[in-house]
Amino acid sequence: MTPDVTIIGAGLAGLTLARVLHVHGIPATVYEAEASPMARAQGGMLDIHDYNGRLALRAAGLTDEFRSLVLEGRQATRILDRDGTVLFEEADDGTGGRPEVQRGELRRILLDSLPAGTVRWGHKVSGVRPVGGGRHEVAFADGTVVVTSLLVGADGAWSRIRPLLSDAVPEYTGRSFVETYLFDSDTRHPAASKAVGGGSLFALAPGKGIQAHRERGDTLHTYVALTEPRDWFAAIDFTDATAAAARISREFDGWAPELTALITDSDTPLVPRPLYALPIGHRWDRVPGVTLLGDAAHLAAPNGEGANLAMYDGAELGRALAAHPGDTEAALAEYEQAMFPRGAEAAAEGAQLHELLFGADTPHGLLDVFTEDEQTP
């Protein structure tokens, strides 16, 4: 029998699962707390990797739609010293394996690929409990209740489904990003625009850094990294945009003005983004009728793999369910057996990447990586 598949969360993981199930003729319902697809901004640029994210999109039958979203030239990379000196520059020659797209646009093609009514908006989970036989009851804040034979938590870092499987909770990594945007940068912020170049910028020092992407058009989206406790950020009044920008920029005194302008000239209020992670190697014993995808399963500090892994998780679970009709538990066991080491490896590599970016040897460790990549045939 085909299970009734209930997916919590309409992010990239949950939508990819729903789409791959649809491709295989398996219906699913996605419940999302947000009121609509436009309820909030969906983040910035994503580099979609040829070994996981693009494989997931292929399984979803959306390769052509994905290609239409790719922003040409955005794989270009620059590493600048704090005085603005270019330490490394790599152009986008079109042969790289990590084409860049906007997260919101990627989410849109997934939503558009699903039958009408698949996603139920405005359904915030208020409680969940097992009801026997591998079935679970999910209660929503609006008073509705569903009972399902297959419950999938694709609801991110603070998953309401995870406690059915694990006692693990995300912990603060000791580092936060502060997000800024500069719009119409070529005309309104020419120095910062020139510094960022056509793709990604890294300007790094031990414990801190300025990382920026050129998004669609000439929008510059910046993540300022600072290794400070939560209380340090809590002491800043981010509702006072000017004061917050001045306080954050003080951590970069003496840096080139075209770099600090990415902070002080922000066209939007600065937004703190504390970074949390689950323990590396997070896993659980098989529990009938429930599993997790993406950040709900293996949240890690940002490392370029999160969205890719989320989509790949969704595609792999969808294919496993299609390959084991009538045996949901076999499908879940197969999926989890492969997902656990995959998530652990990515999280470990991400921790190493953050050491390269913000450790005592930065930016030289990162430069070595790019130089080795260039020399590798």
Secondary structure in CASP SS format (residue, H / E / C, confidence):
PFRMAT SS
TARGET T0000
AUTHOR 0000-0000-0000
METHOD secondary structure of the structure
MODEL  1
M C 1.00
T C 1.00
P C 1.00
D C 1.00
V E 1.00
T E 1.00
I E 1.00
I E 1.00
G C 1.00
A C 1.00
G C 1.00
L H 1.00
A H 1.00
G H 1.00
L H 1.00
T H 1.00
L H 1.00
A H 1.00
R H 1.00
V H 1.00
L H 1.00
H H 1.00
V H 1.00
H C 1.00
G C 1.00
I C 1.00
P C 1.00
A E 1.00
T E 1.00
V E 1.00
Y E 1.00
E C 1.00
A C 1.00
E C 1.00
A C 1.00
S C 1.00
P C 1.00
M C 1.00
A C 1.00
R C 1.00
A C 1.00
Q C 1.00
G C 1.00
G C 1.00
M E 1.00
L E 1.00
D E 1.00
I C 1.00
H C 1.00
D C 1.00
Y C 1.00
N C 1.00
G H 1.00
R H 1.00
L H 1.00
A H 1.00
L H 1.00
R H 1.00
A H 1.00
A C 1.00
G C 1.00
L C 1.00
T H 1.00
D H 1.00
E H 1.00
F H 1.00
R H 1.00
S C 1.00
L C 1.00
V C 1.00
L C 1.00
E C 1.00
G C 1.00
R C 1.00
Q C 1.00
A C 1.00
T E 1.00
R E 1.00
I E 1.00
L E 1.00
D C 1.00
R C 1.00
D C 1.00
G C 1.00
T C 1.00
V E 1.00
L E 1.00
F E 1.00
E E 1.00
E E 1.00
A C 1.00
D C 1.00
D C 1.00
G C 1.00
T C 1.00
G C 1.00
G C 1.00
R C 1.00
P C 1.00
E E 1.00
V E 1.00
Q E 1.00
R H 1.00
G H 1.00
E H 1.00
L H 1.00
R H 1.00
R H 1.00
I H 1.00
L H 1.00
L H 1.00
D H 1.00
S C 1.00
L C 1.00
P C 1.00
A C 1.00
G C 1.00
T C 1.00
V E 1.00
R E 1.00
W C 1.00
G C 1.00
H C 1.00
K C 1.00
V E 1.00
S E 1.00
G E 1.00
V E 1.00
R E 1.00
P E 1.00
V E 1.00
G E 1.00
G C 1.00
G C 1.00
R E 1.00
H E 1.00
E E 1.00
V E 1.00
A E 1.00
F E 1.00
A C 1.00
D C 1.00
G C 1.00
T C 1.00
V E 1.00
V E 1.00
V E 1.00
T E 1.00
S C 1.00
L E 1.00
L E 1.00
V E 1.00
G E 1.00
A C 1.00
D C 1.00
G C 1.00
A C 1.00
W C 1.00
S C 1.00
R C 1.00
I C 1.00
R H 1.00
P H 1.00
L H 1.00
L C 1.00
S C 1.00
D C 1.00
A C 1.00
V C 1.00
P C 1.00
E E 1.00
Y E 1.00
T E 1.00
G E 1.00
R E 1.00
S E 1.00
F E 1.00
V E 1.00
E E 1.00
T E 1.00
Y E 1.00
L E 1.00
F C 1.00
D C 1.00
S H 1.00
D H 1.00
T H 1.00
R H 1.00
H C 1.00
P H 1.00
A H 1.00
A H 1.00
S H 1.00
K H 1.00
A H 1.00
V H 1.00
G C 1.00
G C 1.00
G C 1.00
S E 1.00
L E 1.00
F E 1.00
A E 1.00
L E 1.00
A E 1.00
P C 1.00
G C 1.00
K E 1.00
G E 1.00
I E 1.00
Q E 1.00
A E 1.00
H E 1.00
R E 1.00
E C 1.00
R C 1.00
G C 1.00
D C 1.00
T C 1.00
L E 1.00
H E 1.00
T E 1.00
Y E 1.00
V E 1.00
A E 1.00
L E 1.00
T C 1.00
E C 1.00
P C 1.00
R H 1.00
D H 1.00
W H 1.00
F H 1.00
A H 1.00
A C 1.00
I C 1.00
D C 1.00
F C 1.00
T C 1.00
D C 1.00
A H 1.00
T H 1.00
A H 1.00
A H 1.00
A H 1.00
A H 1.00
R H 1.00
I H 1.00
S H 1.00
R H 1.00
E C 1.00
F C 1.00
D C 1.00
G C 1.00
W C 1.00
A C 1.00
P H 1.00
E H 1.00
L H 1.00
T H 1.00
A H 1.00
L H 1.00
I H 1.00
T H 1.00
D C 1.00
S C 1.00
D C 1.00
T C 1.00
P C 1.00
L C 1.00
V E 1.00
P E 1.00
R E 1.00
P E 1.00
L E 1.00
Y E 1.00
A E 1.00
L C 1.00
P C 1.00
I C 1.00
G C 1.00
H C 1.00
R C 1.00
W C 1.00
D C 1.00
R C 1.00
V C 1.00
P C 1.00
G C 1.00
V E 1.00
T E 1.00
L E 1.00
L C 1.00
G C 1.00
D H 1.00
A H 1.00
A H 1.00
H H 1.00
L C 1.00
A C 1.00
A C 1.00
P C 1.00
N C 1.00
G C 1.00
E C 1.00
G H 1.00
A H 1.00
N H 1.00
L H 1.00
A H 1.00
M H 1.00
Y H 1.00
D H 1.00
G H 1.00
A H 1.00
E H 1.00
L H 1.00
G H 1.00
R H 1.00
A H 1.00
L H 1.00
A H 1.00
A H 1.00
H C 1.00
P C 1.00
G C 1.00
D C 1.00
T H 1.00
E H 1.00
A H 1.00
A H 1.00
L H 1.00
A H 1.00
E H 1.00
Y H 1.00
E H 1.00
Q H 1.00
A H 1.00
M H 1.00
F H 1.00
P H 1.00
R H 1.00
G H 1.00
A H 1.00
E H 1.00
A H 1.00
A H 1.00
A H 1.00
E H 1.00
G H 1.00
A H 1.00
Q H 1.00
L H 1.00
H H 1.00
E H 1.00
L H 1.00
L H 1.00
F H 1.00
G C 1.00
A C 1.00
D C 1.00
T C 1.00
P C 1.00
H H 1.00
G H 1.00
L H 1.00
L H 1.00
D H 1.00
V H 1.00
F H 1.00
T H 1.00
E H 1.00
D H 1.00
E H 1.00
Q H 1.00
T C 1.00
P C 1.00
END
